[in-house]
């Protein structure tokens, strides 16, 4: 079983990360520049770059957000770039396992799941860095502002939507935190019923349409709450005109969670990994609009990470799997 100290280690902002992680390269470092355009030697092993896009948002919006990013990668590295939008988080995990994609930005739980599914066959390169220099975000529980629900205690007997079984902020972390607080997370225990909405956006829409009383989703936890914070699902929905934050109320917020990493297959050439790091580190300053589109808002850029910073999530995924086996 994961102890509370493990949770504290996982739900850590930059201040609690190892010194080596704090010294990692950042967008804000001096001398960060976009790689020179041109073909690379690693293209011989990778005739195209296939990128998985997580579910949780309708496909046309995802392809629209990532279109300029795709074009910029093609222009910089002179190779075809293909986008593969998955219907849910599991689709990206399966694509990594089958060797059908080279790269994807993932949630931390999804990364841990892919690492387990591939027996260590994926690795993290970078995570987004927030406006205050931290590399964390939060899970939030939202309800309708007119629901009369103002606290987690008042969710007893109400319905709750999880985002996706492979979502960190929309499932794994809130379940773990609520269980540690003595709250039963299965349908019919504390909540009248629970279910999967199919993604973060869909969960909030389900609350808006009164299909669920509450939903778990993610936000940077920084910036103006009235605008959906500086980054995250709520901010994206506000910017798309799908949400007015005055119609929602946030009644629970998790401890900080390490941001999800840009993930690649471990067996890919080291030169490719270095090019991807350099490209993304420079992206926020060289192409800020592209950066803000793919990150659903903005921060200060990116920071290098290692697998060790996600090991707690691997343990948490294993415990969740053991818990499911005990219930079956």
ChimeraX attribute file (.defattr): number of C-alpha atoms within 10 A of each C-alpha:
attribute: neighborCount
match mode: 1-to-1
recipient: residues
	/A:1	11
	/A:2	12
	/A:3	9
	/A:4	11
	/A:5	9
	/A:6	15
	/A:7	19
	/A:8	15
	/A:9	19
	/A:10	22
	/A:11	21
	/A:12	20
	/A:13	19
	/A:14	17
	/A:15	11
	/A:16	13
	/A:17	15
	/A:18	11
	/A:19	10
	/A:20	9
	/A:21	16
	/A:22	16
	/A:23	11
	/A:24	13
	/A:25	18
	/A:26	24
	/A:27	23
	/A:28	17
	/A:29	12
	/A:30	8
	/A:31	8
	/A:32	18
	/A:33	16
	/A:34	18
	/A:35	16
	/A:36	10
	/A:37	13
	/A:38	12
	/A:39	14
	/A:40	15
	/A:41	11
	/A:42	14
	/A:43	15
	/A:44	9
	/A:45	9
	/A:46	16
	/A:47	11
	/A:48	16
	/A:49	18
	/A:50	19
	/A:51	23
	/A:52	24
	/A:53	24
	/A:54	24
	/A:55	21
	/A:56	22
	/A:57	21
	/A:58	14
	/A:59	16
	/A:60	10
	/A:61	11
	/A:62	19
	/A:63	16
	/A:64	12
	/A:65	18
	/A:66	19
	/A:67	16
	/A:68	17
	/A:69	20
	/A:70	19
	/A:71	13
	/A:72	18
	/A:73	17
	/A:74	19
	/A:75	15
	/A:76	16
	/A:77	21
	/A:78	15
	/A:79	17
	/A:80	15
	/A:81	19
	/A:82	16
	/A:83	18
	/A:84	20
	/A:85	20
	/A:86	20
	/A:87	17
	/A:88	20
	/A:89	24
	/A:90	19
	/A:91	17
	/A:92	28
	/A:93	26
	/A:94	17
	/A:95	19
	/A:96	25
	/A:97	19
	/A:98	10
	/A:99	12
	/A:100	14
	/A:101	22
	/A:102	20
	/A:103	25
	/A:104	24
	/A:105	23
	/A:106	26
	/A:107	22
	/A:108	28
	/A:109	25
	/A:110	26
	/A:111	30
	/A:112	30
	/A:113	22
	/A:114	27
	/A:115	25
	/A:116	18
	/A:117	15
	/A:118	18
	/A:119	10
	/A:120	14
	/A:121	17
	/A:122	24
	/A:123	22
	/A:124	28
	/A:125	21
	/A:126	25
	/A:127	27
	/A:128	27
	/A:129	24
	/A:130	23
	/A:131	16
	/A:132	11
	/A:133	18
	/A:134	20
	/A:135	27
	/A:136	22
	/A:137	27
	/A:138	24
	/A:139	24
	/A:140	24
	/A:141	25
	/A:142	27
	/A:143	28
	/A:144	23
	/A:145	15
	/A:146	11
	/A:147	13
	/A:148	10
	/A:149	19
	/A:150	17
	/A:151	14
	/A:152	13
	/A:153	11
	/A:154	11
	/A:155	18
	/A:156	15
	/A:157	15
	/A:158	16
	/A:159	21
	/A:160	30
	/A:161	29
	/A:162	27
	/A:163	29
	/A:164	26
	/A:165	19
	/A:166	24
	/A:167	26
	/A:168	29
	/A:169	28
	/A:170	27
	/A:171	21
	/A:172	23
	/A:173	23
	/A:174	24
	/A:175	19
	/A:176	17
	/A:177	16
	/A:178	14
	/A:179	13
	/A:180	13
	/A:181	9
	/A:182	9
	/A:183	16
	/A:184	14
	/A:185	18
	/A:186	14
	/A:187	14
	/A:188	14
	/A:189	13
	/A:190	19
	/A:191	18
	/A:192	15
	/A:193	17
	/A:194	20
	/A:195	17
	/A:196	17
	/A:197	25
	/A:198	19
	/A:199	28
	/A:200	27
	/A:201	22
	/A:202	21
	/A:203	28
	/A:204	32
	/A:205	18
	/A:206	18
	/A:207	21
	/A:208	21
	/A:209	11
	/A:210	14
	/A:211	15
	/A:212	22
	/A:213	24
	/A:214	30
	/A:215	31
	/A:216	27
	/A:217	30
	/A:218	26
	/A:219	23
	/A:220	28
	/A:221	21
	/A:222	17
	/A:223	15
	/A:224	11
	/A:225	16
	/A:226	13
	/A:227	18
	/A:228	26
	/A:229	20
	/A:230	21
	/A:231	25
	/A:232	22
	/A:233	23
	/A:234	29
	/A:235	25
	/A:236	23
	/A:237	20
	/A:238	16
	/A:239	15
	/A:240	10
	/A:241	9
	/A:242	14
	/A:243	19
	/A:244	15
	/A:245	19
	/A:246	13
	/A:247	12
	/A:248	20
	/A:249	20
	/A:250	20
	/A:251	17
	/A:252	15
	/A:253	17
	/A:254	18
	/A:255	19
	/A:256	21
	/A:257	23
	/A:258	27
	/A:259	26
	/A:260	23
	/A:261	26
	/A:262	24
	/A:263	26
	/A:264	23
	/A:265	22
	/A:266	16
	/A:267	10
	/A:268	16
	/A:269	14
	/A:270	11
	/A:271	12
	/A:272	17
	/A:273	20
	/A:274	12
	/A:275	16
	/A:276	19
	/A:277	23
	/A:278	18
	/A:279	21
	/A:280	27
	/A:281	26
	/A:282	23
	/A:283	23
	/A:284	20
	/A:285	18
	/A:286	15
	/A:287	15
	/A:288	13
	/A:289	16
	/A:290	20
	/A:291	23
	/A:292	17
	/A:293	18
	/A:294	17
	/A:295	19
	/A:296	19
	/A:297	19
	/A:298	21
	/A:299	22
	/A:300	18
	/A:301	26
	/A:302	26
	/A:303	27
	/A:304	21
	/A:305	22
	/A:306	16
	/A:307	17
	/A:308	12
	/A:309	17
	/A:310	23
	/A:311	17
	/A:312	20
	/A:313	26
	/A:314	21
	/A:315	16
	/A:316	23
	/A:317	20
	/A:318	17
	/A:319	15
	/A:320	16
	/A:321	11
	/A:322	12
	/A:323	12
	/A:324	10
	/A:325	9
	/A:326	8
	/A:327	6
	/A:328	5
